[in-house]
């Protein structure tokens, strides 16, 4: 959390370093993706450890695990840029995000 608070301060003193830190496929993006994946896996293993006890808590663990894994996939664009895979033309033409 402290690191996120430092980013605006870095912008004030060294704009070049700031742009390097926040760039697409940069350090912050991969650290975020790694954190999301780690926590997703940790919650999933916790779910597997106690899944025999049916409860809302178990459903919550599994749900959070899946949501965090989805966040991980979105953060790395499901590996498209890592592996050099192009989006199908339908999605490229109908993408409203820019």
C-alpha positions in Angstrom: 0.0 0.0 0.0 2.9 2.3 0.8 4.3 1.8 -2.7 1.0 3.0 -4.2 1.2 6.1 -2.1 4.7 6.8 -3.4 3.8 6.8 -7.1 2.3 10.3 -7.1 5.4 11.6 -5.3 7.7 9.9 -7.8 5.7 11.7 -10.6 6.5 15.1 -8.9 10.3 14.4 -8.7 11.1 12.1 -11.7 8.5 12.0 -14.5 10.6 9.6 -16.5 10.8 7.1 -13.7 7.0 7.5 -13.1 6.3 6.7 -16.8 8.6 3.7 -16.6 6.8 2.3 -13.5 3.2 2.8 -14.8 3.7 1.8 -18.5 1.7 -1.0 -20.0 3.3 -4.4 -19.3 5.4 -2.8 -16.7 6.5 -3.6 -13.2 3.3 -2.5 -11.4 1.1 -4.4 -13.8 3.1 -7.7 -13.4 3.3 -7.3 -9.6 -0.5 -6.8 -9.5 -1.0 -9.8 -11.7 1.3 -11.9 -9.6 -0.4 -10.9 -6.4 -3.9 -11.7 -7.8 -2.7 -15.1 -9.0 -1.0 -15.9 -5.7 -4.1 -15.0 -3.6 -6.4 -16.8 -6.0 -4.4 -20.0 -5.7 -4.1 -19.6 -1.9 -7.9 -19.2 -1.5 -8.5 -22.1 -3.8 -6.3 -24.4 -1.8 -8.0 -23.2 1.4 -11.3 -24.1 -0.2 -10.1 -27.6 -1.1 -8.9 -28.1 2.4 -12.3 -27.4 4.0 -14.8 -28.0 1.2 -16.4 -30.9 2.9 -18.1 -28.6 5.3 -20.9 -27.0 3.3 -21.3 -23.4 4.2 -21.5 -19.9 2.8 -17.9 -19.4 3.8 -16.8 -22.1 1.4 -18.9 -20.6 -1.4 -17.2 -17.3 -0.6 -13.7 -18.7 -0.8 -14.4 -20.4 -4.1 -16.1 -17.2 -5.5 -13.3 -14.9 -4.4 -10.7 -17.4 -5.8 -12.5 -17.3 -9.2 -12.9 -13.6 -9.3 -9.3 -13.0 -8.4 -8.2 -15.5 -11.1 -10.3 -13.6 -13.6 -8.7 -10.3 -12.4 -5.3 -11.9 -13.0 -6.2 -13.0 -16.5 -7.5 -9.5 -17.3 -4.4 -7.9 -15.9 -2.2 -9.8 -18.3 -4.8 -9.7 -21.2 -5.1 -13.5 -20.9 -1.5 -13.8 -22.2 -2.1 -12.3 -25.6 0.8 -9.9 -25.5 3.1 -12.2 -23.6 2.7 -14.9 -26.3 2.1 -12.5 -29.2 -1.5 -13.7 -30.0 -3.7 -11.2 -31.9 -7.3 -10.7 -31.0 -9.8 -12.1 -33.5 -11.0 -9.4 -36.0 -14.5 -9.4 -34.6 -13.3 -8.2 -31.2 -10.8 -5.7 -32.7 -13.5 -4.2 -34.8 -16.1 -4.0 -32.0 -13.9 -2.9 -29.2 -15.2 0.3 -27.7 -12.4 0.7 -25.2 -10.1 2.3 -27.8 
